[in-house]
Amino acid sequence: MKNQKPVIIEEYNEEWPKAFNIIASILSNKLSGLALRIEHVGSTSVPNLASKPIIDIDVVIESMEYLPGVIKKLDELGYVHEGDLGIKNREAFARKDVYVPYSSEGYVKHEHHLYDAIEKVTN
């Protein structure tokens, strides 16, 4: 059995939406034209809900055709593409270090998970 870290649950933190906004702004600037939207998802996105203090972020794209460009741009920000990890139409990205996504300010970013989700757009 692997050494598993204990699951830590914290009371809701007003810093979570602020941290998401900082990360989303960096992602949005880099992914301009590739992403339909960037969403704060999961338990840290629900006001007043206790949660694991890890922000979940979805970068929503229109089609898998955009994925290679998204992977390239996210790599430039310090993310490593991990594949779908067994979940169809969702791609996972790991952070190379605590400064990811890289920005001109160069400060530590809040711990987060980043996923690329495909949205089927219908006319």
Backbone bond lengths (Angstrom), bond angles and torsions (degrees), N, CA, C in turn:
res aa  C-N    CA-C-N  psi(-1)  N-CA   C-N-CA  omega(-1)  CA-C   N-CA-C  phi
1 M - - - 1.456 - - 1.526 109.02 -
2 K 1.328 115.80 134.17 1.457 121.36 179.96 1.520 110.39 -69.57
3 N 1.337 114.71 156.46 1.469 119.18 171.55 1.515 107.56 -72.45
4 Q 1.307 116.26 109.14 1.452 120.04 -179.42 1.516 110.02 -98.52
5 K 1.335 115.44 136.98 1.449 120.10 176.67 1.530 108.25 -75.43
6 P 1.316 117.13 145.21 1.462 118.60 176.89 1.530 110.04 -67.21
7 V 1.315 116.06 148.08 1.460 121.11 176.25 1.522 107.67 -79.28
8 I 1.318 115.45 126.43 1.462 120.65 -179.67 1.525 108.68 -108.21
9 I 1.319 115.38 126.12 1.465 121.42 176.45 1.519 106.91 -112.10
10 E 1.329 115.54 131.60 1.464 120.93 179.60 1.518 109.74 -118.77
11 E 1.323 115.45 156.08 1.465 120.12 171.43 1.528 108.06 -62.62
12 Y 1.337 116.36 156.45 1.458 120.65 179.37 1.528 109.92 -52.56
13 N 1.330 115.67 139.58 1.458 122.06 -176.77 1.531 108.80 -123.00
14 E 1.302 116.02 122.61 1.474 121.36 179.90 1.535 112.24 -61.47
15 E 1.324 117.20 -16.11 1.464 120.99 178.96 1.532 112.13 -75.29
16 W 1.341 117.69 -21.66 1.470 119.68 -177.28 1.528 112.61 -59.34
17 P 1.333 119.82 -51.50 1.475 117.40 178.81 1.526 112.51 -64.66
18 K 1.327 117.34 -32.43 1.470 120.15 177.48 1.527 110.32 -65.61
19 A 1.329 116.93 -44.26 1.467 121.21 178.49 1.518 110.35 -63.04
20 F 1.343 116.87 -41.81 1.469 120.08 176.87 1.525 110.07 -58.72
21 N 1.323 117.48 -46.67 1.469 120.52 -177.53 1.522 112.01 -60.41
22 I 1.322 117.43 -38.89 1.466 121.15 177.74 1.532 110.20 -63.85
23 I 1.327 116.17 -48.97 1.466 120.68 -179.00 1.522 110.27 -64.81
24 A 1.338 117.13 -44.29 1.468 121.33 -178.95 1.521 111.42 -61.93
25 S 1.315 117.21 -36.58 1.461 120.79 179.03 1.530 110.88 -63.80
26 I 1.321 116.70 -43.80 1.472 120.98 178.47 1.532 109.56 -63.95
27 L 1.339 115.97 -45.45 1.473 120.00 179.76 1.524 110.88 -62.76
28 S 1.318 116.66 -44.69 1.459 121.48 -178.30 1.526 111.67 -60.55
29 N 1.321 117.02 -43.83 1.467 120.65 178.62 1.523 110.96 -62.04
30 K 1.325 117.44 -40.56 1.463 121.17 -176.99 1.531 111.34 -75.83
31 L 1.332 116.91 -35.44 1.474 121.20 -174.14 1.525 112.98 -98.08
32 S 1.303 117.11 17.97 1.461 121.43 -179.39 1.529 110.75 -49.34
33 G 1.324 116.14 125.34 1.455 121.18 179.40 1.517 114.48 88.01
34 L 1.325 118.48 -14.60 1.465 121.09 -179.74 1.532 112.77 -101.32
35 A 1.322 116.85 -33.37 1.466 121.12 -175.40 1.525 110.53 -101.13
36 L 1.335 115.84 137.10 1.461 120.13 172.85 1.521 109.66 -71.04
37 R 1.337 115.04 -42.84 1.460 120.69 178.11 1.529 109.59 -166.03
38 I 1.321 115.40 165.66 1.458 122.64 177.29 1.522 106.30 -122.89
39 E 1.333 116.38 123.90 1.455 120.84 -171.37 1.526 112.37 -119.03
40 H 1.313 115.20 139.93 1.468 122.46 170.41 1.525 105.56 -87.59
41 V 1.319 117.01 113.56 1.465 122.08 -176.21 1.528 109.13 -121.75
42 G 1.298 116.39 173.82 1.456 120.68 177.27 1.515 112.50 82.15
43 S 1.314 114.92 -176.00 1.467 120.89 -170.78 1.524 114.15 -66.15
44 T 1.331 119.03 -29.29 1.475 118.71 179.44 1.522 111.84 -70.76
45 S 1.332 117.44 -12.34 1.463 120.87 179.17 1.522 112.36 -86.73
46 V 1.333 117.71 -6.36 1.466 121.88 -177.17 1.533 109.07 -99.44
47 P 1.339 117.22 112.91 1.465 119.77 -179.20 1.532 112.13 -55.32
48 N 1.316 114.77 137.44 1.471 124.09 175.63 1.523 115.15 68.61
49 L 1.331 118.43 11.69 1.454 121.79 178.07 1.530 109.42 -98.15
50 A 1.327 116.88 126.97 1.465 120.35 173.88 1.521 108.15 -63.67
51 S 1.330 116.78 148.37 1.456 119.45 -171.86 1.526 111.03 -160.40
52 K 1.342 114.16 164.54 1.458 118.69 164.80 1.530 105.18 -67.98
53 P 1.325 119.18 136.59 1.463 121.04 -174.46 1.530 114.07 -79.61
54 I 1.315 115.50 48.18 1.464 121.78 179.34 1.523 107.43 -123.81
55 I 1.312 116.38 121.55 1.460 121.66 -177.82 1.526 109.27 -80.27
56 D 1.323 115.96 130.10 1.465 121.28 175.37 1.520 108.36 -100.64
57 I 1.329 115.12 130.36 1.460 121.58 -176.41 1.523 109.23 -128.38
58 D 1.326 115.55 131.46 1.464 121.47 173.23 1.519 109.01 -109.78
59 V 1.324 115.73 129.02 1.456 122.20 168.59 1.527 104.27 -98.94
60 V 1.324 116.58 113.82 1.460 121.13 -175.64 1.523 108.99 -95.07
61 I 1.343 115.03 125.30 1.463 120.51 177.36 1.522 108.93 -119.98
62 E 1.324 115.42 159.41 1.463 121.47 -174.66 1.523 112.86 -76.79
63 S 1.329 116.89 -32.06 1.452 120.00 -172.38 1.522 110.33 -156.42
64 M 1.325 115.29 156.38 1.463 120.59 176.18 1.527 111.28 -61.89
65 E 1.316 117.60 -19.16 1.464 121.11 178.25 1.529 111.54 -60.49
66 Y 1.336 116.76 -27.60 1.459 121.29 -179.46 1.526 112.50 -82.20
67 L 1.336 116.73 -14.92 1.459 120.31 -172.57 1.533 114.12 -57.68
68 P 1.338 120.43 -46.46 1.478 118.20 179.77 1.525 113.16 -57.49
69 G 1.323 117.41 -39.98 1.468 120.61 177.80 1.517 111.78 -66.38
70 V 1.339 116.51 -39.41 1.466 121.24 178.70 1.526 109.65 -65.33
71 I 1.329 116.88 -44.31 1.471 120.70 178.99 1.522 110.19 -58.46
72 K 1.328 116.96 -44.90 1.469 121.35 -179.68 1.528 110.95 -61.90
73 K 1.325 117.14 -47.55 1.470 120.79 -178.41 1.532 111.07 -65.95
74 L 1.348 117.12 -40.48 1.465 119.38 179.34 1.525 111.19 -68.25
75 D 1.336 117.11 -33.23 1.468 120.34 175.33 1.531 110.17 -60.39
76 E 1.332 116.82 -39.46 1.463 121.27 178.81 1.532 111.22 -63.88
77 L 1.341 116.66 -25.95 1.464 121.23 178.16 1.527 112.50 -89.01
78 G 1.356 116.93 -4.62 1.449 120.02 177.34 1.521 115.50 102.59
79 Y 1.325 117.21 14.86 1.460 121.05 177.92 1.527 110.38 -97.27
80 V 1.325 116.17 146.61 1.458 122.98 177.84 1.527 107.80 -111.83
81 H 1.326 116.25 124.92 1.461 120.86 178.97 1.523 109.71 -70.91
82 E 1.333 117.35 127.26 1.458 122.44 -178.49 1.520 113.68 -108.07
83 G 1.326 117.91 1.57 1.460 120.56 -177.48 1.516 111.14 84.94
84 D 1.338 115.67 -166.39 1.467 119.08 -174.98 1.528 113.85 -85.99
85 L 1.322 117.53 -8.64 1.468 122.34 -179.95 1.527 111.82 49.35
86 G 1.351 115.11 34.46 1.460 120.58 175.77 1.516 115.73 86.18
87 I 1.323 118.40 4.37 1.467 120.86 179.70 1.525 108.37 -116.40
88 K 1.323 116.08 112.24 1.463 122.28 -177.19 1.532 111.11 -61.92
89 N 1.321 115.85 142.51 1.470 124.39 178.85 1.527 113.76 64.18
90 R 1.333 116.45 25.07 1.461 120.59 173.77 1.514 108.09 -144.41
91 E 1.301 116.91 127.96 1.453 122.85 179.15 1.520 108.70 -112.61
92 A 1.319 116.85 139.44 1.462 121.57 -178.05 1.529 110.52 -105.73
93 F 1.328 114.97 150.20 1.461 121.94 179.14 1.521 109.15 -133.87
94 A 1.336 115.69 132.76 1.464 121.52 176.98 1.524 108.21 -100.92
95 R 1.318 116.02 157.01 1.461 122.14 177.67 1.530 109.68 -92.92
96 K 1.336 116.76 135.69 1.462 120.92 177.88 1.519 111.26 -68.21
97 D 1.329 117.34 -32.93 1.460 121.85 178.72 1.523 109.51 -161.96
98 V 1.332 116.77 -178.00 1.469 121.66 -174.25 1.525 113.69 -72.73
99 Y 1.325 117.96 -8.54 1.463 121.03 179.68 1.523 112.64 -90.01
100 V 1.314 117.16 -4.56 1.463 122.56 -178.63 1.526 109.05 -78.98
101 P 1.346 117.34 134.71 1.453 127.63 3.19 1.530 111.60 -76.09
102 Y 1.330 114.45 137.76 1.448 120.52 -179.07 1.531 110.03 -65.91
103 S 1.307 115.34 139.27 1.459 121.21 177.73 1.522 108.05 -145.99
104 S 1.312 116.31 172.16 1.460 120.25 -177.87 1.528 111.79 -64.90
105 E 1.356 117.06 -25.61 1.468 119.74 179.84 1.526 111.62 -72.61
106 G 1.334 117.65 -32.46 1.451 122.11 174.99 1.516 115.97 67.41
107 Y 1.310 118.64 29.00 1.465 120.08 -179.72 1.531 111.45 -100.26
108 V 1.326 115.98 164.27 1.459 122.34 179.60 1.528 108.81 -64.81
109 K 1.329 116.86 134.04 1.464 122.57 178.18 1.521 109.17 -101.22
110 H 1.305 115.36 153.14 1.462 121.81 179.11 1.531 109.67 -59.38
111 E 1.330 116.16 145.51 1.464 119.94 178.12 1.527 109.17 -60.06
112 H 1.331 115.02 133.97 1.462 118.77 -179.64 1.522 111.00 -155.27
113 H 1.328 114.16 160.51 1.462 122.55 173.04 1.518 106.74 -112.00
114 L 1.325 116.29 138.99 1.458 120.81 -178.57 1.514 109.60 -121.50
115 Y 1.325 114.72 131.61 1.459 121.59 179.01 1.516 109.03 -130.07
116 D 1.307 114.57 151.41 1.446 122.16 175.39 1.524 105.64 -111.12
117 A 1.318 117.06 118.30 1.450 121.91 -178.12 1.522 109.55 -112.24
118 I 1.315 116.39 144.57 1.459 122.30 179.66 1.516 108.13 -99.25
119 E 1.318 116.11 129.43 1.457 120.66 176.18 1.515 108.29 -110.19
120 K 1.304 115.31 124.21 1.456 119.94 175.93 1.521 108.09 -76.91
121 V 1.316 116.80 112.87 1.460 121.55 -179.66 1.521 108.40 -94.75
122 T 1.323 114.83 124.84 1.466 119.46 178.81 1.515 109.52 -112.52
123 N 1.306 115.53 146.84 1.471 120.31 -179.53 1.506 110.82 -92.46
